[in-house]
Every structure is written in structure tokens, then in C-alpha cells.
């Protein structure tokens, strides 16, 4: 048999308990953030890069992991996705896999946590831009209805 000492099952059990406790706390923390974002009713989708791998055989091709806030499995939530793309392609990236944050593999969640501040920043920018666009269209709609002689109660 191997001469290298093996960890005891108890040591493995303790490490697993610690890992699971930390993972559960991370899950709970992200769930709270997710619920807070959902209550804002933003309705804007934003993705930020977590990590990217370039394909040495196909210059310009890449695979990327992204953290985002989008409609995933029918609900607005924080998520993680893997996409393939090409820098010279006018087509959008191809989404290979997408998960709600807490359903993603642990390794991906751990990498993505560092990008939460960037996600919040980009969400703020996207929400402000969306509000500006809606207000512009609101002005156009009000002008149109006024030209038709329709009074809007607000």
C-alpha cells in the first residue's frame, strides 16, 4: 500500500462540514442580494466578464464566463453563464450554459463573487440609461396624445 499517510475520515468529514457551511452562507448571502435586486423591478439585463480564455488555434475566438443579472429560467436573478464568441463576428456570443447563481458549479460561483461590485455598477448605469430612454419615449407619447386631443390624467 501507499507509504504516504492518508487523512482520516474524521478529518475529511470536518473539512466537508466547513466547506458546506461556508457554501451555505454564500448561497444565503447571494439569495438576499438577489431578492433585493428583484424588488427593484429593474427589468434590465447586464453581464460582466469574470474570466476569458482565448483560442490559440482560432485567433479572435474566445470562451468567457460572465456574471450577470437577467431573466434566467423565467425569473430575474443573478446568474452565471459561459459563452463562446469571436471578436470579429457581428453575431452575439453563443450562450453555452447558464445558471441562476446558486445553481452554478461552486468553482464558477467563487470566481464570480469578485465581480459583484462591477455588476452592481453596470446595473446602475444600465438602469439610468433605460430610465432616460423611457422618459424620452414618454415625452413623445405625451406629445402624440396631446396632438390627438387626448388628456392624460398624470
C-alpha positions as CSV (number, residue, x, y, z in Angstrom):
1,X,0.0,0.0,0.0
2,X,0.9,3.6,-0.3
3,X,3.5,4.8,2.3
4,X,2.1,8.3,2.3
5,X,-0.2,8.9,5.4
6,X,-3.8,9.2,4.5
7,X,-6.1,11.7,6.1
8,X,-8.6,10.2,8.5
9,X,-12.2,10.0,7.6
10,X,-12.9,12.4,10.5
11,X,-10.5,15.0,9.0
12,X,-12.3,14.7,5.7
13,X,-15.7,14.9,7.5
14,X,-14.6,18.1,9.3
15,X,-13.3,19.7,6.1
16,X,-16.6,18.8,4.3
17,X,-18.6,20.3,7.1
18,X,-16.6,23.5,7.0
19,X,-16.9,23.7,3.2
20,X,-20.7,23.1,3.3
21,X,-21.2,25.7,6.0
22,X,-19.3,28.3,4.0
23,X,-21.1,27.4,0.8
24,X,-24.5,27.6,2.6
25,X,-23.6,31.1,3.9
26,X,-22.5,32.2,0.4
27,X,-25.8,30.9,-1.0
28,X,-27.8,32.7,1.6
29,X,-25.9,36.0,1.0
30,X,-26.5,35.8,-2.7
31,X,-30.1,34.9,-2.2
32,X,-30.6,38.1,-0.1
33,X,-28.9,40.2,-2.8
34,X,-31.0,38.5,-5.5
35,X,-34.2,39.2,-3.7
36,X,-33.2,42.9,-3.1
37,X,-32.5,43.3,-6.8
38,X,-35.7,41.6,-7.8
39,X,-37.7,44.0,-5.6
40,X,-36.2,46.9,-7.6
41,X,-38.1,45.6,-10.6
42,X,-35.2,46.8,-12.9
43,X,-36.1,44.8,-16.0
44,X,-32.6,45.4,-17.4
45,X,-30.1,42.7,-18.3
46,X,-26.4,43.2,-17.7
47,X,-23.4,40.8,-17.9
48,X,-19.8,41.4,-16.8
49,X,-16.7,39.4,-17.6
50,X,-15.4,37.1,-14.9
51,X,-12.7,35.3,-16.9
52,X,-11.9,34.8,-20.6
53,X,-9.8,32.2,-22.5
54,X,-8.6,32.9,-26.0
55,X,-8.4,30.1,-28.5
56,X,-4.8,29.9,-29.8
57,X,-5.9,27.9,-32.8
58,X,-8.6,30.3,-33.9
59,X,-7.3,33.9,-33.5
60,X,-10.1,36.1,-32.2
61,X,-12.2,33.2,-30.8
62,X,-12.8,33.1,-27.1
63,X,-14.7,31.4,-24.3
64,X,-15.9,33.6,-21.4
65,X,-17.5,33.2,-18.0
66,X,-19.8,36.1,-17.1
67,X,-21.7,37.2,-14.0
68,X,-25.0,38.9,-14.7
69,X,-28.5,40.0,-13.8
70,X,-31.0,38.8,-16.3
71,X,-34.2,36.8,-16.8
72,X,-33.0,33.2,-16.2
73,X,-35.4,30.3,-16.2
74,X,-38.3,32.7,-16.2
75,X,-37.2,34.9,-13.3
76,X,-35.0,38.0,-13.0
77,X,-31.9,36.9,-11.0
78,X,-28.2,37.0,-10.6
79,X,-26.6,34.3,-12.8
80,X,-23.5,32.9,-14.3
81,X,-23.1,31.9,-17.9
82,X,-20.5,30.5,-20.3
83,X,-20.4,32.0,-23.8
84,X,-18.4,31.4,-26.9
85,X,-17.7,34.2,-29.3
86,X,-15.3,35.7,-31.9
87,X,-14.0,39.3,-31.7
88,X,-14.7,39.8,-35.4
89,X,-18.2,38.4,-35.5
90,X,-21.1,40.7,-35.7
91,X,-23.3,37.9,-34.2
92,X,-23.9,37.9,-30.4
93,X,-22.0,35.5,-28.3
94,X,-23.4,31.9,-28.2
95,X,-24.5,31.0,-24.7
96,X,-23.3,27.5,-23.9
97,X,-24.5,27.2,-20.3
98,X,-26.4,29.5,-18.0
99,X,-27.4,29.0,-14.3
100,X,-29.0,31.0,-11.6
101,X,-26.0,32.0,-9.4
102,X,-26.7,29.5,-6.6
103,X,-27.2,26.6,-9.1
104,X,-23.9,27.2,-10.8
105,X,-20.9,24.9,-10.0
106,X,-19.1,26.1,-6.9
107,X,-15.9,26.9,-8.7
108,X,-17.7,29.3,-11.0
109,X,-19.5,31.0,-8.1
110,X,-16.2,31.5,-6.3
111,X,-14.7,33.2,-9.4
112,X,-17.7,35.3,-10.0
113,X,-18.0,36.8,-6.4
114,X,-15.2,39.2,-7.2
115,X,-17.2,40.7,-10.0
116,X,-20.3,41.6,-7.8
117,X,-19.2,45.3,-7.4
118,X,-18.7,45.6,-11.2
119,X,-22.1,44.0,-11.8
120,X,-23.8,46.5,-9.4
121,X,-22.0,49.4,-11.2
122,X,-23.1,48.2,-14.6
123,X,-26.6,47.6,-13.4
124,X,-26.8,51.2,-12.1
125,X,-25.6,52.5,-15.5
126,X,-28.0,50.3,-17.4
127,X,-30.9,51.4,-15.2
128,X,-30.1,55.1,-15.7
129,X,-29.8,54.6,-19.4
130,X,-33.1,52.7,-19.6
131,X,-34.9,55.4,-17.5
132,X,-33.6,58.1,-19.9
133,X,-34.9,56.1,-22.9
134,X,-38.3,55.6,-21.3
135,X,-38.6,59.3,-20.4
136,X,-37.8,60.3,-23.9
137,X,-40.4,57.9,-25.3
138,X,-42.9,59.1,-22.6
139,X,-42.4,62.7,-23.9
140,X,-43.1,61.5,-27.5
141,X,-46.2,59.6,-26.4
142,X,-47.5,62.6,-24.4
143,X,-46.9,64.9,-27.4
144,X,-48.7,62.5,-29.7
145,X,-51.7,62.0,-27.4
146,X,-51.9,65.8,-26.8
147,X,-51.9,66.4,-30.6
148,X,-54.9,64.0,-30.8
149,X,-56.7,66.0,-28.1
150,X,-56.4,63.2,-25.5
151,X,-55.9,64.4,-22.0
152,X,-53.6,62.2,-19.9
153,X,-54.6,62.2,-16.2
154,X,-51.0,62.4,-14.9
